[in-house]
Amino acid sequence: MRTGLRGRLGAMRSRAGGPTRRPALVVLGGLPALAAVAVLAMCAQGDAPTARSTDGTRPPTDRSRPAHTAPRPPIVPRSAWLDPLTRRAQPPPRYDDEVVAVFIHHTDSPNGYDCADAPRIIRSLYAGQTGARDWDDIGYNFVVDRCGTVYEGRAGGVDRPVTGAHTQGFNHRTTGIAALGTFTAGVPVPRAMTDAIAAVVAWKLGLSDIDPRVTVPLTSSNSRSRYAAGTTVRLPAVAGHDDGYMTSCPGAALSAHLPGIRGEAARLQGRPLTVTPQPPPRARPAPRPTVVPTGADEGRGDGGHA
């Protein structure tokens, strides 16, 4: 029986000029049931071996990992600057589906500080925004001091797409990074600060595989921004506060560094020197696009200054 089967299969292969799966199916009727099942399994799987781990199981395939990522930079937690005496009760954080753009700000505060004093200054910013302004939390997702130290800002988790309160009309699907100080025309911007900002940009945009040098579609949620509520516009993936809101923030000096920040962030993501065309993220309407009263949460986020 076996010799006759091999002979018939060999003849079929010779006539076809090579191996083929169809003859195997023709002779299944002459095989015992278990053998037929085994042959069918081999035909379904093909001839290529399946990669397996050392314990014999298939290794998991992560198809969701972005193509261009950057390491997470060191980030000082909120607990380093927010003490129990200053902390105010606040609602749970809100989240978007992902972060596709970053808005750069300056805090419009004095520049001549000692970096060891940065936590006190951030605590003061928090007290002002949650006190006199009655915001629910500090608006910025991150704050960077002139020595390049990155601080966690708004609560919710630095690795999550926390909805901020930093750019009125464009707080959704974005993150806000504030440079601690005032960077109007002629003011030197420390290299350590811009390098740290670029590192945060590379990491956050890498989580959604966004090239920092491209433009992305964003939908305005507030008509007090530069665009009427519900309008979808293309803005830089690394934008200045003034790209979305009528303000002089982040200052002419820091704005002049944005091209360099974009380029450095792209390098950290491992991207080529030239921008590779890529499909943009799909524009999604912001929640409840409307003109919101000044006291409402979506009405906040002017960056703390005009």
C-alpha positions, 0 to 999 in steps of 0.5 A: 500500500505505502509503496504504491502510494509513493509511486503514484505521488512521485508520478504526479510530481514528475508530470507537474514539474515539481511538488504540488498540494492538489495530488495529496487531496486526491489520494486522501480517500485511500488513507486512514482517517487520522492520516487524512487529517494530518495531511490536510493540516500540512497542506493548510500550514504550508511548507514554511516552518513556524517560529516558536519560542524555546518552550514550544509555543508561538511567540506573540506578534505585536502588530500595534507597535509604532514604527518610530519610537523614542525612549521616555526621558526622565520625568520628575513626578507631581509629588516633587512639586505639589505638596498636600497644603497646596493640592486642591480637590479636582475631578478625575482626569480626562483622556483622548484616544491618542496624542497627535500634536504638541503645543509649546508654551512659555510660562511667562515667569522670571528667568533668573531662577535657580533650577533647584527652585523650579518645584516651588515655581511650578507649585506657584503656577498651579496655585494661580491657575487653580486659585484665582483662575479656578481651573481644575488643575495646572494646564500644562502636561509637562514643564521643562526648566532651564537646566533641562529637567522635565516635570510632570504637570497635569495629573493623569499619567505621563504615558497616557493621552491626558486631555490638557488645558493649555491651548484653548480650542485644541486641548484634545489629542494634544499635549502641552509642554511649557518652558519655565520662563519668558522667552520673548525676542532677544532672550537666550533659550538654554540648549538643555531646555530645547533638548529636553523639550525635543526628547518629550516631543519625540517620545509622546509623538512616537507613541502614535508614530507621528513625525514631528516635522509634519502637519496634522489635522486638528478640530477646534472645539472653541470659537475663542481659538483662532478657528471657529468651533468644529473647524478642522485645520492642519497645524504643525505636529509641533506647534507654538501656542500662537498657532492655535490661539491669539497670543504671543506665547511661546515668545519669539525667541522660543518660537525660533527654536521650533524647527530645531526641536522638530528636527531633533525629535525626528532624529531621536525617533530614528527618522531619515533626514528628509520627511517621508510622506505618510498618511496623516492621522484621521481627523476626529471631531472634538467633543461638543464643538461649541463656544463655552462660557469662560468658567467652563473647563473647555473655556480654559487653557489660554496658557496663563497669559495673553 
